[in-house]
């Protein structure tokens, strides 16, 4: 019997991981304070590198909402280490080869980097999506948040699967 494996893109309607991750990103945005005054005006930008279904979900459910008084703008970013300035930057699991360059690009920015790979918090991510008992959860690094001038609300810390203090 011949077995084949195909990397098929899932229908965004059925991609529950993308639905859950989009909801987390929106709620994380509401529970973090950007200390950089320049980040508190204009659009609230969520950049996505990779993660096509997540991008579609963010557009569908959250592009008409606001964070505080800032309208949300969701941007699909090109596959590059030179990423635009954004409040939140999600980098998909298929883009891991870009991570060290992306961390370098955003090092001095007030950007909350969200990823989904083992060891991401140790590498520099602020939030990392993990699967715990087949459920999508998140873990976070408070030292990484402070480096990017972000203040994390207590609710966000309490709901995390794991928090690095």
N, C-alpha and C positions, 0 to 999 in steps of 0.2 A: 504494500500500500504506500502510495506516495503522499507525503505530507508537505504542504507549502505554507509559508508564512508570508503574509502580505501586510505592509504597513499602510493600512487604509485610514484616511482621515474620517473621524466619526462625524456624524451629523450633529451640528451644534445643538439641536433640539434635544438630543439624547445624551449629550456629554455632561453627565452630572458633576464630574470633577470640575469642569470649567464653570458651571453654574455656582458651585460651592466656593470656588476660588474667587470668582467675581464678587460674590456677596462678602467674603472676608475682606477683599481689597477695599470695597466701599466702606465697610464698618471700621477697618483699620484707619482709613483716611479721616473718619469722623472722630476717632479717639486718639489722634496724635496731634501735637501742636508743633508747627514749624516756627522755630525761634527767629529765623532769618526774616526780617521785616519785608524784604523784597518778595518773599514767597507768599505773603498774605494779601497780595493784590493781583489783579488779572485773573486769567483762567486757572483752575486747579488741573494740572496736567498729569495724566496717567499714561506713561509710555509703555508699550509692549514690544519686546523683541522675541520673535517666535510666538508660540501659543495662539495660533489662529482662532481656535474655538473660544478661548478666553477673551480675545479681542472682540469677537462678535458678540459675546455675552455682555461685556462691559458696554459696548455701543447700544445694544438692545435695551438693557435695563437701567443703565446709570448715566448715559450721556446727556439726559435732560435734567439731571439732578444737580444739586450744589453741595459744596463742602463749605459750611458757614455761608458767606455771601459770594463765594467764588463758584462760577459755573464750571462743571466738569468738562474737560476736553480729553477725549481718549485718542491717542496717536499710535498708529502702527508704525514702528520704527524699522529702518532697514537693518539688515544683519551686518552690524559693524560695532567696533569698540567705541567709535566716536558717536555717542548718543546725545540727543538733545537734552537741554535742561528740563527736568520734570520733577514734580513732587514725589511721585511714586514711579519706580521703574521695575517692571516685571520682566525677567529673563527666563524663557522656557527651557525645559530640560534638554532640548536638542541643540542648545546654543552654548553648552558648557565650555567649548574651546575659546569662547570670547570673554569668559568671566574675568580672568586676571586683567585684561585690558580695560574692561568696563569698570572694574573696581578702581583702577588707576584713573580713569577719566572722571569718575564721580567723587574721587577722594576728598576734594575740598568743597563739594557741593552739599546743599541741604536736600539730599535725595534719599528717599527710603527705598532701598533695593530689596526686592522680593524675588526669591528663587525657589527651586525645588530639587535639591540634590543633597546627598549626605555630606556633611562637613561644611556646608555653606556658611553657617554662622561663624565658624572659625576662620573662614576665608575673608569675611567682611560683610556678608548680607545682614540686614537688620531683621528681616522676617524670612522664614523658610517654610514652605509647605511640606508636610510629611503625611504618610499614611499610618494611622495607629488603629489597629484592629479593623482594617478595611475602611476606615473613615478618614476623610481629609481633615487634617488639623494644621496648626501652625506652631512654630517655635520662634522665639525672638531673642535678640542680643541687645541688652540695654547699653553696654559699652559702645557697640557699633552705632546705636541710635544717637548717643551723646556726641560721637565723633561728627555726625552729620547735623548737629544742632537740632535734634528732635526730642521732644518730651512726650513720653509714652504714658497714657492714662492708666490708672490702676485697674479699670475694668478689662482692658486689653491684656494686661499682665495676668490677671486672674483666669481668663479664658484660654490662655495659651497652654499647649501641651507641655512645653518646656520653656523656661526663661533662664538665660544666662545673665546673672547680675553683674 
